[in-house]
Amino acid sequence: MSRIVQLSGAALMVLILLCSSQLSEQAATFQQELPRVARSIEEEKCIDNTPCGWAIYKPFTRTIENYMRNTCNCPDGLKCVRIDDDLSISAYVYRCRKVV
């Protein structure tokens, strides 16, 4: 019986080592630098009804916790205003619109 326990313990240890090394390899692939595309955030415009931002809120109370800007900006003459409420992500959606 003790021999089975020892073998089980050794097998478990090998399994843990194999899993941790595999996770380390996966983590290393995510840490590799990705090629960067040269672009200016000021030059990229939000087009085709692309959201210019999101206000993340707490479900039920709808208290805004954080505002996230998109990487694009509104074209000249338009402002980023709250238009939609996306319940699936608990966020108000902001889009570029003419403000009168």
C-alpha positions as CSV (number, residue, x, y, z in Angstrom):
1,M,0.0,0.0,0.0
2,S,2.8,2.5,0.9
3,R,4.5,1.6,-2.4
4,I,1.3,2.7,-4.3
5,V,1.1,5.9,-2.3
6,Q,4.8,6.6,-3.2
7,L,4.3,5.9,-6.9
8,S,1.1,8.0,-6.9
9,G,3.0,10.9,-5.3
10,A,5.8,10.7,-7.8
11,A,3.4,10.6,-10.7
12,L,1.5,13.6,-9.3
13,M,4.8,15.5,-9.0
14,V,5.8,14.7,-12.6
15,L,2.3,15.8,-13.8
16,I,2.6,19.1,-11.9
17,L,6.1,19.8,-13.3
18,L,4.9,19.1,-16.9
19,C,1.8,21.3,-16.5
20,S,3.8,24.2,-15.0
21,S,6.4,24.0,-17.8
22,Q,3.7,24.0,-20.4
23,L,2.1,27.1,-18.8
24,S,5.4,28.8,-18.7
25,E,5.9,28.2,-22.5
26,Q,2.4,29.6,-23.1
27,A,3.0,32.6,-21.0
28,A,6.3,33.3,-22.8
29,T,4.5,33.4,-26.2
30,F,2.2,36.1,-24.9
31,Q,5.1,38.1,-23.6
32,Q,6.8,38.3,-27.1
33,E,6.8,41.8,-28.6
34,L,4.2,42.2,-31.3
35,P,5.1,44.4,-34.3
36,R,3.9,47.9,-33.9
37,V,2.0,49.7,-36.6
38,A,3.1,53.3,-36.9
39,R,0.1,55.5,-36.5
40,S,-1.0,58.7,-34.8
41,I,-4.1,58.5,-32.5
42,E,-4.9,62.2,-33.5
43,E,-5.1,61.2,-37.2
44,E,-7.4,58.2,-36.8
45,K,-11.0,59.2,-37.0
46,C,-14.0,57.2,-35.8
47,I,-16.0,56.4,-38.9
48,D,-19.0,54.2,-39.9
49,N,-20.7,54.6,-36.5
50,T,-17.7,53.3,-34.6
51,P,-17.9,54.0,-30.9
52,C,-15.6,56.8,-29.6
53,G,-15.9,55.6,-26.0
54,W,-17.7,53.5,-23.4
55,A,-18.8,54.4,-19.8
56,I,-18.6,51.1,-17.8
57,Y,-21.2,51.0,-15.1
58,K,-22.3,48.8,-12.2
59,P,-25.3,46.6,-13.2
60,F,-28.6,47.5,-11.5
61,T,-27.4,50.8,-10.0
62,R,-25.8,52.0,-13.3
63,T,-23.2,54.0,-11.4
64,I,-20.4,54.8,-13.8
65,E,-17.1,53.2,-12.7
66,N,-14.8,54.0,-15.6
67,Y,-14.8,55.7,-19.0
68,M,-12.8,54.2,-21.8
69,R,-11.9,56.2,-24.9
70,N,-11.5,54.4,-28.2
71,T,-8.2,54.8,-30.1
72,C,-10.0,57.0,-32.7
73,N,-11.2,60.6,-32.4
74,C,-14.3,62.3,-33.7
75,P,-13.9,64.1,-37.0
76,D,-14.1,67.9,-37.0
77,G,-17.6,69.3,-36.2
78,L,-18.6,66.2,-34.3
79,K,-18.5,65.4,-30.6
80,C,-18.4,62.2,-28.6
81,V,-21.8,61.8,-27.0
82,R,-23.7,59.1,-25.2
83,I,-26.1,57.4,-27.7
84,D,-26.6,53.8,-26.7
85,D,-26.8,51.5,-23.6
86,D,-25.2,48.1,-24.2
87,L,-26.7,45.9,-21.4
88,S,-24.6,42.9,-22.4
89,I,-21.4,44.7,-21.4
90,S,-22.9,47.1,-18.8
91,A,-21.8,50.1,-20.6
92,Y,-23.1,53.3,-22.1
93,V,-21.9,53.6,-25.7
94,Y,-20.6,57.0,-27.0
95,R,-20.6,57.8,-30.7
96,C,-19.6,60.9,-32.8
97,R,-22.6,63.1,-33.5
98,K,-23.3,66.7,-34.4
99,V,-24.2,68.7,-31.3
100,V,-26.6,71.6,-31.9
